[in-house]
Amino acid sequence: MPASPPVTGPAGAVTPEVVAAVFSAAAGGEGTALLVAETIGDAPRVTWANEGAVRLLGPAPEDLAGRPVTDLVPTLAAGELPLLLRREHTSRLALPVRTADGGLTDAVVRATPAPAGDAWTLAITPGAGNADRVSRAGADAAERRFATLSERSPVPTLLSEQGMRLAHVNDAFCRLAGRPAEVLLGTGWTGCVHEDDLGAVVEVVAAVLEGGDGEVLARLVRPDGTERTTVLRFGHVFTPGAGAGFLGTVEDVTDRMAFEARLAHQAQHDPLTGLPNRTLLDQHLAGRFTAGGRGLACLFLDLDDFKVVNDSLGHEAGDELLVEVAGRLRATVRPGDLVARFGGDEFVVVCEDVDEADAAALAERIVAALAVPVHLAGVRFRPHCSVGVTVQAPEHADAADLVRDCDIAMYQAKAGGKGRVRVLDRAGRAEARDKLRLVADLRDAIEQRRIGLHYQPIVSAADGSLEAVEALARWVHPERGPISPATFVPLAEESGLVGALGLLVLDEACRQVAEWDRTLGAAAPPQVNVNVSALQLDAGLPGEVVAALDRHGVAPARLSIEITESALMTDPAAARALLQRLRDLGVALAIDDFGTGYSSLAYLRHLPVDCLKVDRSFVAELADGHVEIASAVIALARSLGLSTVAEGVATSAQAVALRQLGATYLQGFSLAEPMDGAAVATWVGAR
């Protein structure tokens, strides 16, 4: 029987894919009613019908055009319609259909999806009696329950009743693989497994068929070439009459693994520059360092004047510079070299199979590459960097030693000026390690209070009476003997120990004043002068002073704090506020080494200080007849109502000259050497 022309419906002419599906389904026989349904708007509607459909369902073709499928199969509610019209599978259900006379008749409805996924061929065959209907109803009910479970389950599922051949796949797996069930059934599903992973999948399935469970990580390749990373989990299934098979579930882990990869990258890379961070640097070095090995080198870079960029142009300009530096470093190093951001404006380059000459040459190329001018916030800026270089030597016990040594070399390069390269050789390494040991010993000495104090008397220039003593820290190393303050005080400042050292000196000086009061009474030194480092000038200093005075019952007026002029000029406004807080406590204040810090005289007039100490270099010039600077400082102090202490008085002639210039107090070896507390008590008694 020739097929009827297409029913004209809301969707217009049917597509070639739909026509092909129709003729494919036409094998059901001449008595089969054939329809084409397409999704139009929000509902599947009839767009084509053959002669058998017209005879069964409607008096004329135009009566079927555009009718919703639910009108023809009224027992299916709108929510159950997907059980019949599935996109991935052909479905077959026993259902009553509405005939041309308006009644219902039993029929078997077979729905085949078109490849496009939005059209179906419906083949309707009228039922054949009660017994057959009951039998089919039971089977169809079971199929409907299975279809419901399969349709609604979000877990991609595969079922094999024998070997590798699939008997069923659910819709979720079809969507994941991007293929209809007809393509995936049998062994077709293996075609979507990535060829590099197929061997592992077959191996796991073969083991599962022997009994037990198994899982494997494999990629599925979709028709458009995209890949999804999945975990396939298989369980053993035995079907009587068929044999061993499996039930498989599939978990798509593509997005999770991508997220985990992003987290791992973020944990190991600097977010600003994209360079590896210290965590990845440590892992990289640990994987390449071998004790006793050779050829592994580290370059430690620090940008010169980076703080100036941040302070003058802003942090955005500073970030822009760091990104630019990172790009230049990547472009300058060799392929395979690691460039990492160590922190702040510090970078580390790791090289393999190099000697000192190679590493130094790379460092010079880096210095030259970074020195090319860059425009930041409209300002032309030429970056410079200091580079420390270390190549693995037998002395390096681990990778951390290597990084530590190139860091030391960088600081040595920076001390020599901007844009310098320093290779840490054996002598430099020995010197640096000796310095590290000395820092460790200094820390122990401070913690165990093995730093002692000597006190140098300060006397009146007019009559030689004792006016004060200056507390001077002394360290006798158990192995090296006396260590000069000129050595250990800067060491304490560099290593972050100066705060603890300053507190120790302050506490011990107050303790000694209290002891002199008990032993000497009114003859005790009237005042003790304690030096404070620039690094101690913070908001916590007044509290620490009060605590030390209270701990030993010493009046604030008995304490004078000496601060260098250069320390005050670092942040004059903050220094003035801090000095005022100390002055309000009743503590005396003196500016040490005055004349060497290039301070503003106008600013000096507003500082709440009591005394200026004339630097010893100006006192020494008196021996050569140069009195100008010492005279100017003394005259300036007098005009501001301040007293003066001339330091470093080495001869009686200098003492006479200073007395004639109007100095208030004198201090120096010609008057009295620094002594411990007991010696000071003896000296006072002898006077």
NORCOR-V787831 format. One line per field, one symbol per residue. ss: DSSP state (H for helix, E for strand, L for the rest). psi: psi as a letter, one per 40 degrees, with the letter a starting at -180 (. if undefined). A space follows every 10 residues. Layout:
ss: ???
psi: ???
This chain:
ss: LLLLLLLLLL LLLLLHHHHH HHHHHHHHLL LLEEEEEEEE LLEEEEEEEL HHHHHHHLLL HHHHLLLEHH HHLLLLLLLL HHHHLLLLLL EEEEEEEELL LLLEEEEEEE EEELLLLLEE EEEEEELLLH HHHHHHHHHH HHHHHHHHHH HHLLLEEEEE EELLEEEEEL HHHHHHHLLL HHHHLELHHH HHELHHHHHH HHHHHHHHHL LLEEEEEEEE ELLLLLEEEE EEEEEEEEEL LLEEEEEEEE EELHHHHHHH HHHHHHHHEL LLLLLELHHH HHHHHHHHLL LLLLLLEEEE EEEELHHHHH HHHLHHHHHH HHHHHHHHHH HHLLLLLEEE EEELLEEEEE ELLLLHHHHH HHHHHHHHHH LLLEEELLEE ELLEEEEEEE ELLLLLLLHH HHHHHHHHHH HHHHHLLLLL EEELLHHHHH HHHHHHHHHH HHHHHHHLLL EEEEEEEEEE LLLLLEEEEE EEEEEEELLL EEELHHHHHH HHHHLLLHHH HHHHHHHHHH HHHHHHHHHH HHHLLLLEEE EELHHHLLLL HHHHHHHHHH HHLLLHHHEE EEEEHHHHHH LHHHHHHHHH HHHHHLLEEE EEEELLLLLL HHHHLLLLLL EEEELHHHHH HHHHLLLHHH HHHHHHHHHL LLEEEELLLL LHHHHHHHHH HLLLEELLLL LLLLELHHHH HHHHHHL
psi: hiiiiihhad eaiiiddddd ddddeeeeid ehhhihhihh beihiheiia dddddddidi ddddhehide ddgeehidde deddgiddih ihihihihad eeaiiiihhh hhiiddeeii hhhhhiifid dddddddddd dddddddddd ddhehhiihh ehaehhdiii ddddddefii ddddibedde eehhdeeddd ddddddddde iaiiiihihh hideeiihhi hhhiihhhhh edahaihiih hheddddddd dddddddeih ddeeiiaddd ddddddeehh heiiehihhh hhhifddddd ddeidddddd dddddddddd ediiheihhi hdibfhihhh iifiaddddd dddddddddd ehiihhfehh hhiiihhhhh hhidehdidd dddddddddd dddddeiifi hhhhaddddd dddddddddd dddddddefe hihihhihih ddeeihdiih hhihhhhdde ahhidedddd ddddeeeddd dddddddddd ddddddddde beeihdihhh hhideegiee dddddddddd defhideehh hhhidddded gddddddddd ddddeeiihi hifieeefih dddddehgid ihhhiddddd eddeegeddd ddddddddde fiiihhifhe iddddddddd eeidiihide dhihiidddd dddddd.
